Amino acid sequence: MQSSEEYMQNLKQWLQDTADSQLEEMSDFFAKRLDGYEDHMSFWRESYQIFAEALPSECQKVLDLGCGTGLELDKIWQKNPNIEVTGVDLCANMLYKLLEKHQDKPLTTICQDYFQYDFGYGKWDAVISFESLHHFLPERKKELYKKIYCSLNERGVFLLGDYIACCEEEENLLRSVYLKKREQSAISKNCYVHFDIPLTLEHEKDLLQDAGFVIEKVLGGNATILIAQKQR
């Protein structure tokens, strides 16, 4: 297993090697890579299973943010094929594949920016997101987490599986590179691009708690999984 020092050395080398690469618009990035996407994401196979098992058994109405082709839903529906899911994603091609895979499931797909989509109030047993939110700045996530909190029913839970920065140095470095690349390419603030800007676990937890959540549990693995409960 890599030490933090080795990891940061490798990250800095990768950033140097890719310094001239252009940021890609989010939906286009995933549409171009759709054919090999599920193979690429097999790295998270164990975490998908842990994620599904962490979803409380009583949850029947679930909102999935950044659902993609539904790799987390594959495992969730194995556990309970009757869970009703609304999946929101920017990439229409990924949603087509999700629908093709799960024609027999209670599934609604929404091709939209989930920062703009109306979640409703007190509507969901669970809101879930796996490996999506590390693409956004904490200022955006703070407002999203408040919206998620309001959208959950009184026993609702937010299940977040994501890439977490190993240290503040990684968090700050990636954020600075991200902002510099956006500025150099004059990318408008309303355009979503594919670049990883994860937070440390402490900062992620702070955002969730500021929104009103109680952190019930943090699970390890390839992805970090946070179980955030709405206060009763």
Secondary structure, DSSP 8 states (H G I E B T S, - for coil): ---HHHHHHHHHHHHHHTTT----BHHHHHHHTHHHHHHHGGGGHHHHHHHHHHS-TT--EEEEET-TT-HHHHHHHHH-TT-EEEEEES-HHHHHHHHHHTTTS-EEEEES-TTTS---SS-EEEEEEES-GGGS-HHHHHHHHHHHHHHEEEEEEEEEEE--BSSHHHHHHHHHHHHHHHHHTT--TT--B------BHHHHHHHHHHTTEEEEEEE-SSSEEEEEEE--
